[in-house]
Amino acid sequence: MLKTPVRVPLVRYQSRSFAQVPSFHVSRKLSDIVKLPFLERESAHKVREIWLSKNESTTTSKIVHGVIAAPEYLSSKSKARQAPTFLVPVRKDNIANRGENSGLILPPGVAVEQKLEDLAHTKDVGYYNMVSEWTNNEIIFTFLDDFQKDDKNAVPYMVVNIFEEMLMSHRIALLRADILSPLVSRRQGEAAIKYLRECYLHDAKYEWVKKFNHRPREFDYKEFTNWMKARG
């Protein structure tokens, strides 16, 4: 697992060609997912209700929907331009079942059982870590160990697209997360998104994000996790 201080090489995921990743089909236009003219006629409250209802109808799917108010989104996006990368702890006890979603992608030559075995024997018995990279209105999550071995070709485990089509008219942004790996459960994906939103929303937590990006030699993982646990 991670030693302290943490030293993780930084990359810009926009340099990666998505076509290099097999079966990596994630919609980047809201009109590909919904009938946009119909949605635009509704109030912001109704749009939020319609969008979040997708979670209730697909509780076993690997897609998570969320809604972000314009002030939070614009502030967080601005912060992400300055500090796009961060660590995302994931609880091991929510790892997806071995037989689940076998058609989803893994690093080449790696079986689900093999990766689960690797995660089960990491030093921190409660968590393993992903790395997030926020570029414009897209956030990509990958497994930290894969990232450290080959940061330019690490396979995405989850991709979050934030649709801005209703940002000006309704003052909301619509979030959709596509979980691409059988190693990440829906519950883990939801927790990772909530965690990252809080890290960019709250100034005290964002100080850790800035340190991780701009002063990585000063970033102490144990100190950070203790700080986070003390604040719930």
LOLOMAR-679929 format. One record per residue: chain; y, z, x of N, C-alpha, C, O in turn; residue in one letter. Coordinates in Angstrom, 3 decimals, padded with zeros to 6 digits. Atoms other than C-alpha are relative to their C-alpha. Layout:
# LOLOMAR-679929
A|Y|Z|X|Y|Z|X|Y|Z|X|Y|Z|X|A
...
# end
This chain:
# LOLOMAR-679929
A|-001.192|000.000|000.841|000.000|000.000|000.000|001.242|000.000|000.876|001.146|-000.258|002.076|M
A|-001.236|000.061|-000.748|003.638|000.222|001.052|000.172|001.196|000.925|-000.166|002.327|000.575|L
A|-000.391|-001.067|-000.897|004.726|002.215|004.044|001.501|000.174|-000.134|002.169|-000.678|-000.719|K
A|-001.425|-000.234|000.083|008.182|003.687|004.347|000.588|-000.043|001.401|-000.014|000.511|002.321|T
A|-000.708|000.762|001.012|010.664|002.230|004.944|-000.681|-001.328|-000.290|-001.454|-001.825|000.529|P
A|000.601|001.265|000.400|009.669|-000.941|003.086|000.745|-001.155|000.647|001.975|-001.194|000.632|V
A|-000.606|001.214|-000.535|010.283|-004.242|004.832|-000.686|-001.189|-000.658|-001.846|-001.481|-000.369|R
A|000.554|001.142|000.721|009.754|-007.252|002.575|000.881|-001.209|000.264|002.092|-001.133|000.054|V
A|-000.805|001.193|-000.235|010.867|-010.783|003.532|000.554|-000.525|-001.311|-000.146|-000.539|-002.323|P
A|-000.626|000.491|001.215|013.305|-012.232|001.017|-000.096|-001.521|-000.053|000.006|-002.197|000.971|L
A|000.045|001.446|000.186|012.968|-015.727|-000.430|000.853|-000.357|-001.201|001.265|000.514|-001.967|V
A|-000.669|000.506|001.192|014.750|-017.874|-002.979|-000.994|-000.888|-000.714|-001.332|-001.962|-000.217|R
A|001.058|000.711|000.692|012.228|-019.047|-005.535|000.416|-001.381|-000.483|-000.442|-002.213|-000.778|Y
A|-000.386|001.310|000.471|014.355|-022.003|-006.577|-000.417|-001.090|000.974|-000.415|-002.265|000.607|Q
A|000.444|000.983|-000.966|013.136|-023.721|-003.400|-001.436|-000.430|-000.255|-001.892|-001.424|000.311|S
A|001.383|000.329|000.302|009.594|-023.745|-004.805|-000.078|-001.053|-001.097|000.670|-000.994|-002.073|R
A|000.221|000.992|001.049|008.410|-026.735|-006.794|-001.017|000.543|-000.979|-002.155|000.823|-000.601|S
A|000.908|-000.560|000.989|006.884|-025.477|-010.032|-001.216|-000.889|-000.201|-002.273|-000.407|-000.607|F
A|001.110|000.920|000.190|004.694|-028.572|-010.147|-001.154|000.294|000.958|-002.272|-000.175|000.745|A
A|001.035|-000.330|-000.964|002.773|-027.172|-007.168|-000.988|001.020|-000.560|-002.080|001.191|-000.019|Q
A|000.848|-001.040|000.564|001.317|-024.436|-009.369|-000.775|-000.563|-001.185|-000.150|-000.961|-002.168|V
A|000.791|000.574|001.093|-001.583|-025.625|-011.603|000.218|000.748|-001.313|000.329|001.973|-001.323|P
A|-000.085|-000.567|001.359|-001.219|-025.045|-015.370|001.242|000.850|-000.207|001.247|001.755|-001.042|S
A|-001.214|-000.809|000.096|002.285|-023.671|-014.919|000.942|-000.652|-001.003|001.890|-001.334|-000.614|F
A|-000.768|000.644|001.047|003.740|-024.760|-018.255|000.794|001.064|-000.751|000.248|001.755|-001.611|H
A|-000.852|-000.990|000.629|006.658|-022.572|-019.317|001.234|-000.713|-000.544|001.921|-001.416|000.198|V
A|-001.138|000.666|000.618|009.314|-023.776|-021.759|001.304|000.573|000.527|001.452|001.789|000.654|S
A|-001.303|-000.439|-000.485|012.856|-023.634|-020.444|001.123|-000.331|-000.986|002.289|-000.027|-000.732|R
A|-000.985|000.316|001.036|014.609|-024.900|-023.581|-000.385|000.707|-001.293|-001.539|000.663|-001.719|K
A|000.265|-000.709|001.247|014.942|-022.833|-026.738|-000.446|-000.974|-001.092|-001.251|-000.616|-001.952|L
A|000.351|000.991|001.016|014.663|-026.021|-028.814|-001.458|-000.437|000.088|-001.981|-001.034|-000.853|S
A|001.434|000.305|-000.125|011.108|-026.471|-027.481|-000.858|001.026|-000.733|-002.040|000.793|-000.984|D
A|000.749|-001.123|000.563|010.106|-023.185|-029.117|000.311|000.213|-001.478|-000.577|000.526|-002.271|I
A|-000.425|-000.253|001.385|012.120|-022.894|-032.341|000.822|-001.176|-000.510|001.249|-002.035|000.261|V
A|-000.910|000.973|000.597|014.066|-025.066|-034.759|001.410|000.547|000.153|001.876|001.331|-000.674|K
A|-001.281|-000.582|-000.369|017.427|-024.353|-033.181|001.077|-000.133|-001.066|001.795|000.839|-001.300|L
A|-001.033|000.086|001.056|019.694|-025.728|-035.971|-000.207|001.030|-001.106|000.760|001.583|-001.631|P
A|000.300|-001.014|001.019|017.933|-023.426|-038.449|000.405|001.385|000.489|001.007|002.161|-000.253|F
A|-000.285|-001.319|-000.552|018.292|-020.417|-036.159|001.500|000.227|000.133|001.981|001.341|-000.076|L
A|-001.440|-000.125|-000.218|021.967|-021.104|-035.467|000.746|000.335|-001.291|001.861|000.853|-001.243|E
A|-000.658|-000.306|001.280|022.770|-020.752|-039.181|-000.111|001.474|-000.374|000.610|001.954|-001.249|R
A|000.228|-001.409|000.328|021.536|-017.162|-039.225|000.975|000.911|000.749|001.581|000.514|001.745|E
A|-000.829|-000.999|-000.681|023.475|-014.028|-038.296|-000.714|000.489|001.256|-001.916|000.276|001.416|S
A|000.598|-000.527|-001.224|022.903|-012.361|-034.933|-001.104|001.000|-000.331|-002.148|001.022|000.322|A
A|001.009|-000.992|000.400|021.025|-009.545|-036.677|-001.272|-000.686|-000.478|-002.375|-000.254|-000.143|H
A|001.169|000.709|000.518|018.729|-012.008|-038.453|-000.737|-000.742|001.117|-001.967|-000.782|001.134|K
A|000.617|000.683|-001.138|018.123|-014.013|-035.277|-000.833|000.986|000.805|-001.959|000.688|001.203|V
A|000.730|-001.033|-000.734|017.128|-010.816|-033.504|-001.300|000.359|-000.726|-002.357|000.486|-000.107|R
A|001.168|-000.362|000.809|014.756|-009.936|-036.342|-001.081|-001.092|000.070|-002.266|-000.795|000.225|E
A|000.950|001.124|-000.041|013.146|-013.401|-036.346|-000.671|-000.081|001.370|-001.886|-000.259|001.467|I
A|000.529|000.136|-001.360|012.746|-013.486|-032.562|-000.982|001.113|000.337|-002.050|000.858|000.894|W
A|000.872|-001.135|-000.321|011.251|-010.010|-032.241|-001.245|000.037|-000.876|-002.251|000.637|-000.499|L
A|001.181|000.029|000.864|008.884|-010.637|-035.146|-001.144|-000.774|000.644|-002.300|-000.611|000.252|S
A|001.040|000.730|-000.719|007.013|-012.983|-032.796|-000.915|000.960|000.750|-002.091|000.658|000.953|K
A|000.829|-001.002|-000.678|005.795|-009.861|-030.951|-001.030|000.587|-000.961|-002.175|000.833|-000.581|N
A|000.899|-000.605|000.988|004.278|-008.448|-034.136|-001.132|-000.948|-000.392|-002.250|-000.511|-000.663|E
A|001.009|000.971|000.427|002.432|-011.656|-034.982|-000.921|-000.426|001.137|-001.926|-001.095|000.896|S
A|000.810|000.419|-001.151|001.029|-012.122|-031.455|-000.267|001.186|000.916|-000.030|001.102|002.121|T
A|000.178|-001.221|-000.783|000.098|-008.618|-030.309|-001.040|-000.136|001.102|-001.024|000.638|002.060|T
A|001.021|000.175|-001.030|-002.862|-009.892|-028.292|000.323|-001.158|000.941|-000.460|-001.465|001.839|T
A|-000.342|001.154|-000.824|-001.053|-012.845|-026.728|000.584|000.454|001.333|000.808|001.642|001.565|S
A|-000.588|-000.263|-001.300|000.354|-013.093|-023.240|001.460|-000.434|000.039|001.971|-000.827|001.088|K
A|-001.415|000.340|000.090|003.897|-013.795|-024.437|000.759|001.193|-000.577|000.354|001.768|-001.587|I
A|-000.820|-001.134|000.430|006.576|-011.105|-024.796|001.397|-000.515|-000.329|001.967|-001.297|000.433|V
A|-001.340|000.408|000.415|009.866|-011.594|-026.670|000.954|001.193|000.026|000.564|002.328|-000.246|H
A|-001.020|-001.041|-000.022|013.080|-009.644|-026.294|001.367|-000.579|-000.287|001.565|-001.792|-000.218|G
A|-001.375|000.405|000.280|016.771|-009.755|-027.186|000.935|000.862|000.846|000.785|002.081|000.919|V
A|-000.949|-000.712|-000.864|019.616|-008.837|-024.845|001.414|-000.264|-000.506|001.791|-001.416|-000.723|I
A|-001.393|000.152|000.407|023.197|-008.205|-025.945|000.779|-000.684|001.117|000.494|-000.483|002.298|A
A|-000.752|000.795|-000.971|025.709|-010.488|-024.236|000.606|000.833|001.131|000.484|000.435|002.290|A
A|-000.592|-000.762|-001.113|027.561|-007.746|-022.274|-001.038|000.438|001.038|-000.789|000.342|002.240|P
A|001.044|-000.409|-000.945|024.313|-006.417|-020.751|-000.492|-001.194|000.803|-000.622|-001.114|002.025|E
A|000.558|001.158|-000.688|022.990|-009.868|-019.939|000.967|-000.558|001.035|000.570|-000.827|002.168|Y
A|-000.975|000.570|-000.930|026.184|-011.171|-018.345|000.228|000.903|001.196|000.371|000.426|002.322|L
A|-000.153|-000.951|-001.103|026.601|-008.008|-016.286|-001.208|-000.041|000.933|-001.052|-000.096|002.153|S
A|001.222|-000.006|-000.803|022.972|-008.016|-015.124|-000.170|-001.310|000.762|-000.594|-001.308|001.918|S
A|000.115|001.304|-000.662|023.014|-011.732|-014.336|000.943|-000.078|001.194|000.589|-000.616|002.243|K
A|-000.963|-000.031|-001.105|026.114|-011.241|-012.205|-000.529|000.847|001.167|-000.406|000.465|002.331|S
A|000.577|-000.858|-001.040|024.429|-008.399|-010.327|-001.178|-000.681|000.692|-001.379|-000.524|001.896|K
A|001.168|000.672|-000.564|021.308|-010.509|-009.847|000.398|-001.082|000.999|-000.358|-001.372|001.926|A
A|-000.470|000.990|-000.972|023.337|-013.173|-008.049|000.204|000.651|001.371|-000.018|000.021|002.405|R
A|-000.244|-000.710|-001.242|024.206|-010.556|-005.441|-001.268|000.614|000.576|-001.395|000.764|001.791|Q
A|001.234|-000.677|-000.436|020.770|-008.913|-005.299|-001.149|-000.469|-000.887|-001.489|000.221|-001.848|A
A|000.959|000.599|000.934|018.056|-011.124|-006.833|-001.420|000.551|000.053|-002.207|000.294|-000.858|P
A|001.398|-000.377|-000.223|014.895|-009.455|-005.526|-000.181|001.509|-000.098|000.675|002.274|000.348|T
A|000.273|-001.436|000.023|013.305|-006.076|-006.243|-001.481|000.265|-000.188|-002.247|-000.629|-000.548|F
A|001.373|-000.463|000.190|010.058|-004.103|-006.371|-000.210|000.459|-001.433|000.663|001.090|-002.029|L
A|000.328|-000.393|001.363|008.357|-003.573|-009.715|-001.349|000.713|000.003|-002.383|000.051|000.086|V
A|001.278|-000.725|000.056|005.710|-000.801|-009.858|-000.723|-000.262|-001.319|-000.093|-000.325|-002.375|P
A|000.828|000.256|001.178|002.847|-001.471|-012.292|-001.141|001.005|-000.030|-001.847|001.183|000.963|V
A|001.066|-000.991|000.122|000.463|001.175|-013.573|-001.367|-000.684|000.023|-001.602|-001.644|-000.711|R
A|001.333|000.597|-000.107|-003.131|000.395|-012.596|-000.844|000.222|-001.241|-001.700|-000.604|-001.557|K
A|000.882|-000.298|001.119|-004.639|001.998|-015.656|000.203|-000.955|-001.167|-000.508|-000.861|-002.167|D
A|-000.192|001.002|001.042|-003.284|-000.880|-017.757|-000.446|-001.385|000.446|-000.126|-002.376|-000.211|N
A|000.447|001.296|-000.491|-004.918|-003.647|-015.703|-000.841|-000.692|-001.070|-001.648|-000.049|-001.740|I
A|000.706|000.754|001.033|-006.278|-006.379|-017.962|-001.503|000.039|000.213|-001.977|000.175|001.341|A
A|001.453|000.009|-000.078|-009.982|-006.468|-018.766|-000.500|-001.162|000.842|000.143|-002.210|000.911|N
A|000.518|001.002|-000.926|-012.142|-008.446|-016.363|-000.240|-001.357|-000.651|-000.058|-002.386|-000.001|R
A|000.307|001.271|000.625|-013.086|-011.100|-018.888|001.172|-000.631|-000.732|001.019|-001.685|-001.350|G
A|-001.129|000.438|000.814|-009.621|-011.545|-020.376|000.710|-001.190|000.630|000.973|-001.200|001.833|E
A|-000.815|001.138|-000.407|-007.784|-014.885|-020.165|-000.471|-000.643|001.290|000.321|-000.837|002.212|N
A|000.552|000.563|-001.217|-010.071|-016.420|-017.583|000.607|-001.346|000.354|000.468|-001.803|001.489|S
A|-000.598|001.293|-000.278|-008.187|-019.712|-017.912|001.351|000.086|000.685|001.892|-000.941|001.093|G
A|-001.293|-000.144|-000.636|-004.973|-018.268|-016.450|-000.135|-000.063|001.514|-001.238|000.017|002.053|L
A|000.047|000.335|-001.422|-004.007|-018.811|-012.826|-000.093|001.224|000.887|000.402|002.303|000.560|I
A|000.103|-000.973|-001.077|-004.862|-016.820|-009.715|000.263|-000.743|001.302|000.233|-001.974|001.312|L
A|-000.088|000.687|-001.277|-004.251|-017.539|-006.024|-001.274|-000.801|000.255|-002.357|-000.372|-000.144|P
A|001.162|000.849|-000.215|-006.579|-020.350|-004.895|-001.158|000.747|000.645|-000.976|001.451|001.638|P
A|001.198|-000.587|-000.572|-010.133|-019.173|-004.251|-000.199|001.469|-000.297|-001.130|002.078|000.228|G
A|000.087|-001.425|000.293|-009.562|-015.686|-005.678|-000.493|000.189|-001.432|000.117|-000.319|-002.373|V
A|000.545|-000.283|001.326|-011.694|-014.488|-008.601|000.669|001.228|-000.580|001.195|002.065|000.154|A
A|-000.585|-001.172|000.663|-010.461|-011.980|-011.186|-000.636|001.281|000.518|000.062|002.248|000.823|V
A|000.706|-001.204|-000.445|-013.124|-009.490|-010.125|000.427|000.409|001.406|000.584|001.595|001.693|E
A|-000.403|-000.302|-001.377|-012.107|-009.765|-006.469|001.379|000.634|000.048|001.587|001.618|000.757|Q
A|-001.356|-000.535|-000.005|-008.418|-009.159|-007.172|000.046|001.384|-000.629|000.752|002.260|-000.130|K
A|000.059|-001.324|000.610|-009.160|-006.234|-009.485|-000.562|001.022|000.973|-000.111|002.166|001.019|L
A|000.573|-000.903|-001.001|-011.273|-004.726|-006.742|001.026|000.350|001.063|001.099|001.495|001.508|E
A|-001.064|-000.246|-000.982|-008.387|-005.118|-004.288|001.005|001.006|-000.546|001.408|001.931|000.159|D
A|-000.987|-000.893|000.601|-005.990|-003.399|-006.693|-000.547|001.414|-000.147|000.187|002.391|000.002|L
A|000.610|-001.312|000.218|-008.437|-000.573|-007.349|-000.043|000.832|001.276|-000.150|002.056|001.203|A
A|000.124|-000.723|-001.254|-008.524|000.347|-003.656|001.314|000.096|000.777|001.305|000.424|001.964|H
A|-001.281|-000.220|-000.657|-004.802|000.380|-002.878|000.244|001.495|000.135|-000.298|002.293|-000.630|T
A|-000.168|-001.413|-000.332|-003.560|003.667|-001.421|000.592|000.808|-001.137|000.174|001.941|-001.379|K
A|-000.620|-000.714|001.114|-001.367|004.614|-004.379|-000.914|-000.160|-001.216|-001.005|-001.243|-001.794|D
A|001.022|000.104|001.046|-003.975|005.430|-007.021|000.603|-000.271|-001.368|-000.110|-000.717|-002.268|V
A|-000.600|000.172|001.310|-001.467|005.244|-009.888|000.632|-001.355|-000.232|000.720|-001.804|-001.375|G
A|-000.782|001.214|000.147|000.394|002.004|-009.195|-000.385|-001.053|001.038|-000.931|-000.740|002.096|Y
A|-000.137|001.034|-001.009|000.447|-001.343|-007.481|001.373|-000.629|-000.221|002.052|-000.285|-001.188|Y
A|-001.363|000.509|000.073|003.599|-003.378|-006.915|000.058|-001.511|-000.121|-000.704|-002.238|000.517|N
A|-000.381|001.400|000.041|004.961|-006.741|-007.913|001.401|-000.134|000.594|002.104|000.858|000.787|M
A|-001.349|000.313|-000.454|008.098|-008.416|-006.582|000.628|-000.913|-001.031|-000.007|-001.863|-001.490|V
A|-000.713|000.860|000.945|010.681|-009.911|-008.928|001.082|-000.771|000.735|001.676|-000.279|001.694|S
A|-001.099|000.821|-000.531|013.106|-012.708|-008.122|000.755|-000.610|-001.175|000.187|-001.386|-001.944|E
A|-000.831|000.438|001.119|015.965|-013.409|-010.558|000.903|-001.131|000.483|001.759|-000.926|001.344|W
A|-000.805|001.170|-000.342|017.480|-016.900|-010.288|000.560|-000.606|-001.271|-000.188|-001.094|-002.119|T
A|-000.666|000.501|001.206|020.040|-017.976|-012.898|-000.557|000.698|-001.240|-000.395|001.910|-001.380|N
A|000.532|-000.638|001.211|018.298|-017.378|-016.253|-001.527|000.075|000.035|-002.174|000.081|-001.012|N
A|001.450|-000.092|-000.153|014.758|-017.154|-014.886|-000.363|001.113|000.981|000.269|001.265|002.026|E
A|000.495|-001.065|-000.870|012.876|-014.205|-013.386|-001.482|-000.237|000.239|-002.249|-000.405|-000.709|I
A|001.401|000.211|-000.343|009.588|-014.667|-011.544|-000.549|001.275|000.634|000.087|001.882|001.496|I
A|000.694|-001.164|-000.543|007.145|-011.834|-010.813|-001.256|-000.473|000.723|-002.003|-001.305|000.208|F
A|001.228|000.292|-000.723|004.436|-012.065|-008.177|-000.527|001.289|000.620|000.223|002.253|000.774|T
A|000.625|-001.186|-000.575|002.012|-009.565|-006.628|000.495|000.202|001.432|000.513|-000.750|002.212|F
A|-000.614|-000.276|-001.295|003.522|-007.872|-003.544|-000.883|-000.425|001.172|-000.388|-001.022|002.129|L
A|000.881|000.361|-001.108|000.465|-008.361|-001.325|-000.051|-001.510|000.208|-000.041|-001.983|001.345|D
A|-000.015|001.456|-000.110|000.375|-012.088|-002.109|001.316|-000.478|000.599|001.343|-001.400|001.414|D
A|-001.346|000.340|-000.467|004.124|-012.266|-001.458|000.134|000.237|001.500|000.720|-000.576|002.215|F
A|-000.090|-000.332|-001.412|003.801|-010.579|001.926|-000.861|-000.924|000.861|-000.509|-001.216|002.004|Q
A|000.884|000.895|-000.753|000.936|-012.854|002.997|000.585|-001.405|000.113|000.470|-002.042|001.159|K
A|-000.540|001.363|000.010|002.692|-016.110|002.019|001.109|-000.067|-001.031|000.889|-000.484|-002.168|D
A|-001.092|-000.156|000.957|006.099|-015.603|000.436|000.429|-001.312|-000.648|000.929|-001.300|-001.773|D
A|-000.450|001.270|000.554|006.796|-019.320|-000.084|-000.975|-000.578|-001.018|-000.595|-001.416|-001.836|K
A|001.007|000.569|000.903|003.573|-020.030|-001.960|-000.688|001.049|-000.869|-001.737|000.777|-001.452|N
A|000.591|-001.032|000.843|002.872|-016.759|-003.762|-000.029|-000.472|-001.455|000.966|-000.981|-001.971|A
A|000.175|000.486|001.367|001.534|-017.544|-007.231|000.727|000.919|-000.988|000.586|002.139|-000.894|V
A|-000.662|-000.829|001.016|003.696|-016.345|-010.176|-001.023|000.668|-000.916|-001.963|000.026|-001.385|P
A|000.856|-000.721|000.937|002.009|-013.665|-012.276|000.651|000.084|-001.375|-000.040|000.180|-002.389|Y
A|-000.728|-000.014|001.268|004.716|-013.603|-014.952|001.335|-000.700|000.214|001.982|-000.528|001.247|M
A|-001.284|000.699|-000.057|007.739|-015.796|-015.675|000.809|000.360|-001.245|000.328|000.249|-002.372|V
A|-000.908|-000.349|001.091|010.690|-014.654|-017.781|001.105|-001.043|-000.074|001.801|-001.285|000.913|V
A|-001.133|000.889|000.239|013.090|-017.198|-019.247|000.940|000.662|-000.991|000.506|001.204|-002.007|N
A|-001.017|-000.570|000.884|016.340|-016.015|-020.817|000.845|-001.152|-000.537|001.562|-001.816|000.211|I
A|-000.661|001.150|000.621|017.748|-018.539|-023.277|001.440|000.370|-000.373|001.691|001.376|-001.035|F
A|-001.421|-000.290|000.152|021.541|-018.722|-023.356|000.664|-000.796|-001.124|001.879|-000.723|-001.307|E
A|-000.578|000.876|001.011|021.978|-021.155|-026.246|000.830|000.739|-001.045|001.750|000.158|-001.620|E
A|-000.702|-000.739|001.043|023.198|-018.397|-028.593|000.933|001.082|000.580|001.392|001.987|-000.118|M
A|-000.797|-001.011|-000.691|025.174|-016.444|-026.049|001.447|000.017|-000.505|002.002|001.086|-000.757|L
A|-001.397|000.070|000.433|028.619|-017.659|-027.132|000.139|000.180|-001.512|001.032|000.891|-001.973|M
A|-000.140|-000.028|001.465|028.031|-018.082|-030.868|-000.449|001.314|-000.619|000.164|001.782|-001.578|S
A|000.578|-001.198|000.606|025.944|-014.966|-031.563|000.073|001.236|000.914|-000.279|002.342|000.505|H
A|-000.157|-001.084|-000.974|026.629|-012.850|-028.453|-001.326|000.679|000.332|-001.372|001.887|000.567|R
A|001.305|-000.507|-000.409|022.921|-012.447|-027.693|-000.698|-001.053|000.860|-000.434|-002.250|000.742|I
A|000.887|000.875|-000.764|020.449|-013.906|-025.208|-001.430|000.314|-000.412|-001.779|001.477|-000.619|A
A|001.384|-000.169|000.438|016.814|-014.447|-026.176|-000.931|-000.091|001.207|-000.871|-001.039|001.990|L
A|000.896|-000.100|-001.152|014.136|-013.441|-023.688|-001.425|-000.334|-000.406|-001.909|000.114|-001.446|L
A|001.421|000.285|000.201|010.626|-014.846|-023.468|-000.699|000.127|001.346|-000.307|-000.516|002.320|R
A|000.796|-000.186|-001.210|008.102|-013.706|-020.861|-001.382|-000.593|-000.206|-002.069|-000.245|-001.167|A
A|001.335|000.581|000.021|004.974|-015.765|-020.203|-000.832|000.634|001.110|-000.541|000.448|002.292|D
A|000.887|-000.643|-000.975|002.229|-013.745|-018.494|-001.080|-001.007|000.374|-001.877|-001.417|-000.469|I
A|000.851|001.093|-000.448|000.277|-016.236|-016.414|-001.288|000.463|000.660|-002.188|-000.345|000.893|L
A|001.159|-000.499|-000.740|-002.270|-013.994|-014.712|-000.850|000.930|-000.852|-000.309|001.716|-001.630|S
A|000.869|-000.949|000.699|-005.322|-012.191|-016.129|000.088|001.407|000.573|-000.471|002.345|000.006|P
A|-000.134|-001.315|-000.624|-004.395|-009.316|-013.804|001.142|000.807|-000.584|001.295|001.986|-000.264|L
A|-001.138|-000.683|000.622|-001.306|-008.446|-015.868|-000.216|000.012|-001.508|-000.307|-001.043|-002.136|V
A|000.169|-000.125|001.446|-001.772|-007.124|-019.394|001.351|-000.141|-000.696|002.405|-000.088|-000.063|S
A|-001.244|000.087|000.777|000.764|-007.530|-022.169|000.819|001.278|000.153|002.038|001.223|000.323|R
A|-000.703|-001.278|-000.111|001.622|-003.836|-021.964|000.658|000.152|001.372|001.769|000.670|001.480|R
A|-000.586|-000.032|-001.343|002.180|-004.100|-018.215|001.223|-000.901|000.079|002.236|-000.536|000.675|Q
A|-001.127|000.920|-000.012|004.428|-007.107|-018.732|001.212|000.590|-000.693|002.331|000.486|-000.191|G
A|-001.104|-000.627|000.733|006.528|-005.272|-021.309|000.639|001.110|000.833|001.863|001.234|000.879|E
A|-000.518|-001.103|-000.815|006.849|-002.252|-019.003|000.781|-000.525|001.202|001.802|000.053|001.573|A
A|-000.684|000.572|-001.160|007.845|-004.440|-016.027|001.379|-000.527|-000.393|002.346|-000.343|000.347|A
A|-001.289|000.522|000.464|010.608|-006.139|-018.036|000.963|001.135|-000.307|002.131|001.074|000.079|I
A|-000.840|-001.150|000.326|011.946|-002.827|-019.351|000.516|000.669|001.273|001.696|001.005|001.376|K
A|-000.363|-000.616|-001.279|011.936|-001.357|-015.843|001.085|-000.808|000.706|002.075|-000.246|001.172|Y
A|-000.953|000.831|-000.732|013.787|-004.331|-014.325|001.350|-000.050|-000.708|002.392|-000.046|-000.053|L
A|-001.264|-000.020|000.732|016.393|-004.409|-017.097|000.788|001.264|000.310|002.003|001.215|000.502|R
A|-000.678|-001.257|-000.288|017.167|-000.760|-016.451|000.556|000.017|001.428|001.626|000.574|001.674|E
A|-000.453|000.005|-001.403|017.454|-001.352|-012.694|001.290|-000.791|000.174|002.116|-000.449|001.020|C
A|-001.234|000.784|-000.095|020.158|-003.982|-013.218|001.086|000.498|-000.951|002.264|000.194|-000.761|Y
A|-000.976|-000.484|000.974|021.835|-002.245|-016.151|000.730|001.244|000.488|001.949|001.343|000.346|L
A|-000.582|-001.292|-000.395|022.415|001.238|-014.695|000.444|-000.031|001.461|-000.334|-000.374|002.352|H
A|-000.589|000.121|-001.331|024.690|001.445|-011.675|-000.750|000.803|001.057|-000.922|000.337|002.183|D
A|000.697|-000.835|-000.980|022.791|004.299|-009.995|-001.308|-000.660|000.445|-001.646|-000.625|001.628|A
A|001.241|000.691|-000.339|019.511|002.352|-010.144|000.286|-001.296|000.756|-000.467|-001.690|001.647|K
A|-000.351|001.260|-000.666|021.241|-000.853|-009.091|000.346|000.214|001.477|000.200|-000.701|002.287|Y
A|-000.266|-000.294|-001.417|022.304|000.844|-005.852|-001.274|-000.180|000.831|-001.209|-000.631|001.974|E
A|001.273|000.196|-000.696|018.600|000.820|-004.897|-000.328|-001.487|000.128|-000.878|-001.922|001.139|W
A|000.229|001.449|-000.047|018.382|-002.891|-005.753|000.847|-000.612|001.121|000.360|-001.446|001.884|V
A|-000.877|000.522|-001.049|021.356|-003.615|-003.488|-000.515|000.383|001.385|-000.496|-000.434|002.306|K
A|000.526|-000.440|-001.294|019.862|-001.563|-000.666|-001.223|-000.816|000.386|-001.372|-001.213|001.542|K
A|001.221|000.767|-000.255|016.536|-003.399|-001.002|000.324|-001.408|000.496|-000.368|-001.944|001.363|F
A|-000.372|001.366|-000.362|018.303|-006.773|-000.708|000.846|-000.090|001.258|000.647|-000.988|002.076|N
A|-000.985|000.139|-001.063|021.075|-006.083|001.777|-000.210|000.945|001.183|000.269|000.683|002.286|H
A|000.271|-000.939|-001.095|019.868|-003.088|003.817|-001.465|000.427|-000.067|-001.755|001.614|-000.219|R
A|001.422|-000.305|000.215|016.056|-003.309|003.645|-000.568|001.030|000.966|-001.516|001.735|000.620|P
A|000.494|-000.993|-000.959|015.549|-001.184|006.769|000.300|001.423|-000.452|-000.338|002.373|000.001|R
A|-000.360|-001.318|000.513|017.183|001.699|004.910|-000.745|000.347|-001.284|-000.665|001.476|-001.769|E
A|000.685|-000.230|001.272|015.027|001.298|001.803|-001.303|000.748|000.244|-002.234|000.216|000.849|F
A|001.185|-000.843|-000.141|012.484|004.107|001.720|-000.720|000.051|-001.340|-000.195|000.583|-002.318|D
A|000.727|000.129|001.269|009.844|003.476|-000.926|-000.315|001.370|-000.616|-000.154|001.567|-001.821|Y
A|000.350|-001.321|000.524|008.734|007.096|-001.240|001.230|000.709|-000.556|001.175|001.339|-001.612|K
A|-001.243|-000.611|000.472|012.304|008.306|-001.547|000.440|-000.622|-001.323|000.895|000.078|-002.228|E
A|-000.377|000.702|001.229|012.982|005.662|-004.203|-000.868|000.436|-001.183|-000.341|000.743|-002.253|F
A|000.886|-000.376|001.111|009.910|006.504|-006.316|000.204|001.454|-000.419|000.129|001.776|-001.605|T
A|-000.285|-001.397|000.347|010.655|010.228|-006.118|001.288|000.111|-000.795|001.383|000.890|-001.743|N
A|-001.294|000.007|000.692|014.234|009.538|-007.204|-000.177|-000.470|-001.442|000.396|000.103|-002.368|W
A|000.222|000.552|001.335|013.027|007.456|-010.158|-000.773|000.995|-000.884|-000.450|001.167|-002.059|M
A|000.794|-000.949|000.778|010.442|010.050|-011.245|000.850|001.183|-000.436|000.674|001.698|-001.540|K
A|-000.852|-001.148|000.319|013.066|012.820|-011.143|000.924|-000.294|-001.174|001.396|000.615|-001.858|A
A|-000.915|000.391|001.088|015.157|010.839|-013.627|-000.751|-000.574|-001.199|-000.141|-001.142|-002.106|R
A|000.790|000.443|001.138|012.310|009.969|-015.965|-000.119|-001.503|-000.076|-000.760|-002.025|-000.988|G
# end
